[in-house]
Amino acid sequence: MANQLHCSVCIPTRELFSGLVHYASVPGADGSYGVLPGHEMLVATNRNGGVLTLNLDEAGNDQRQFLLYEGVAQMFNDVLTVLGRFGVDVNDIDIESVRSKAEAMREHIAELEKAEGDQHRAELETSKVRLDWYETQLDYKEKNS
C-alpha cells in the first residue's frame, strides 16, 4: 500500500466513493493541489464547483471525477477524506433532470420572496444555495460537453 492512499468522498446524505487511489487532485479554495501517499497532514476548504480527480491506477488512465460544492478535505495517515455540502460523480449528472430541478427551484424562490417571516427567509436562503448547486452542475456540463 506504499504507493496508494485511502480516499473517501462524502456528502451529508451518502458516500460517493471509498477506495484506494494513487493520486488525488483536490479543488482547494485557493487553487487545486495534489495529494500523494505520505502527504503532510492538512485540513483545507474546497472550492465551490471544483472537480476532485482521483487516479485509481498509477498511470492515471483510470480516473474518477466528482463535482463538489463547498466542504473540506483532510489528509491524515494516508487517509484523504473529502466532504462536500453537495457533490456528484461527473458521469452521473443528468442534465435534463438538473434543468428541471433548477426551474422548479426558481419558481419556489419567487414564491418565497413574496412571503414574510423568519421561517420563509431561512427557507429562501437554503433554496438559493440549492439553486446555485443546480446551476453549478449545468455550468460544468456546458463547459465539458
C-alpha positions as MATLAB code, in Angstrom:
seq = 'MANQLHCSVCIPTRELFSGLVHYASVPGADGSYGVLPGHEMLVATNRNGGVLTLNLDEAGNDQRQFLLYEGVAQMFNDVLTVLGRFGVDVNDIDIESVRSKAEAMREHIAELEKAEGDQHRAELETSKVRLDWYETQLDYKEKNS';
ca = [
       0.000    0.000    0.000;
       3.069    2.252   -0.026;
       2.113    3.804   -3.359;
      -1.590    4.181   -2.537;
      -3.718    6.042   -0.033;
      -7.271    5.531    1.084;
      -9.769    8.138   -0.088;
     -13.374    8.737    0.958;
     -15.609   11.252   -0.784;
     -18.819   12.010    1.110;
     -21.773   14.363    1.183;
     -24.233   14.581    4.103;
     -26.607   12.041    2.552;
     -24.156    9.368    1.362;
     -20.681    8.211    0.491;
     -19.815    8.884   -3.158;
     -16.528    6.952   -3.200;
     -14.330    4.910   -0.899;
     -11.219    3.114   -2.025;
      -7.519    3.146   -2.739;
      -6.065    5.794   -5.051;
      -2.592    6.606   -6.298;
      -3.141   10.364   -6.583;
      -5.833   12.954   -5.916;
      -6.183   16.436   -7.351;
      -8.251   18.342   -4.783;
     -10.051   21.603   -5.670;
      -8.903   23.785   -2.771;
     -10.357   27.224   -2.131;
      -7.004   28.808   -3.059;
      -6.357   26.507   -6.012;
      -6.103   22.815   -6.725;
      -3.399   20.772   -5.057;
      -2.139   17.238   -5.467;
      -2.135   14.562   -2.812;
       0.121   11.510   -2.948;
       0.738    8.807   -0.346;
       2.778   10.232    2.516;
       1.344   13.751    2.080;
       1.630   16.054    5.085;
      -1.402   16.345    7.381;
      -3.825   19.034    6.276;
      -7.310   20.415    6.579;
      -8.431   22.685    3.747;
     -11.635   24.143    2.352;
     -12.932   23.092   -1.065;
     -13.657   25.448   -3.943;
     -17.307   25.708   -4.983;
     -17.756   23.998   -8.308;
     -14.340   22.399   -8.174;
     -13.626   18.953   -9.569;
     -11.919   16.325   -7.436;
      -9.948   13.944   -9.660;
      -8.849   10.568   -8.322;
      -6.303    8.407  -10.142;
      -7.187    4.798   -9.430;
      -4.144    3.478  -11.280;
      -0.558    4.657  -11.185;
      -0.534    5.917  -14.800;
      -3.701    7.994  -14.330;
      -5.617    6.133  -17.049;
      -8.392    5.042  -14.681;
      -9.901    8.139  -13.072;
     -12.997    9.148  -11.157;
     -14.112   12.774  -11.020;
     -16.522   14.434   -8.615;
     -18.030   17.896   -8.859;
     -18.108   19.422   -5.366;
     -19.930   22.312   -3.743;
     -18.383   23.720   -0.566;
     -16.917   21.440    2.076;
     -13.467   20.481    3.323;
     -10.673   17.982    2.771;
      -8.498   16.326    5.394;
      -5.335   14.279    4.950;
      -4.081   12.228    7.892;
      -2.055    8.992    7.989;
      -2.506    8.256    4.272;
      -6.267    8.730    4.508;
      -7.795   11.516    2.415;
     -11.332   12.465    3.373;
     -13.195   14.899    1.141;
     -16.526   16.205    2.419;
     -18.842   18.331    0.316;
     -22.101   20.076    1.062;
     -23.195   18.729   -2.315;
     -21.338   16.500   -4.727;
     -21.822   14.172   -7.663;
     -19.784   11.895   -9.892;
     -19.491   13.959  -13.087;
     -20.674   10.958  -15.142;
     -23.909   10.834  -13.138;
     -25.063   14.391  -13.900;
     -28.391   14.102  -15.720;
     -28.627   17.461  -17.486;
     -32.391   17.300  -18.131;
     -33.163   16.345  -14.549;
     -30.939   19.121  -13.208;
     -32.539   21.679  -15.562;
     -35.980   20.630  -14.353;
     -34.954   20.889  -10.693;
     -33.382   24.303  -11.283;
     -36.527   25.639  -12.924;
     -38.730   24.319  -10.114;
     -36.381   25.880   -7.560;
     -36.504   29.261   -9.344;
     -40.301   29.168   -9.099;
     -40.134   28.178   -5.445;
     -37.703   31.030   -4.723;
     -40.028   33.516   -6.446;
     -42.852   32.404   -4.146;
     -40.657   32.589   -1.038;
     -39.500   36.107   -1.908;
     -43.136   37.262   -1.598;
     -43.647   35.569    1.784;
     -42.858   37.089    5.157;
     -41.460   35.626    8.350;
     -38.229   34.164    9.625;
     -39.049   30.611    8.521;
     -39.632   31.768    4.937;
     -36.386   33.779    4.932;
     -34.447   30.755    6.172;
     -36.020   28.518    3.536;
     -35.299   31.180    0.903;
     -31.582   31.177    1.730;
     -31.419   27.377    1.679;
     -33.275   27.300   -1.624;
     -30.862   29.821   -3.158;
     -27.929   27.596   -2.201;
     -29.600   24.554   -3.744;
     -30.307   26.551   -6.941;
     -26.646   27.561   -7.041;
     -25.714   23.866   -6.820;
     -28.002   23.043   -9.759;
     -26.526   25.916  -11.767;
     -23.003   24.734  -10.888;
     -23.820   21.338  -12.400;
     -25.323   22.925  -15.518;
     -22.262   25.158  -15.955;
     -19.955   22.173  -15.590;
     -21.819   20.148  -18.215;
     -21.954   23.125  -20.590;
     -18.201   23.671  -20.347;
     -17.323   19.970  -20.569;
     -19.679   18.628  -23.238;
];
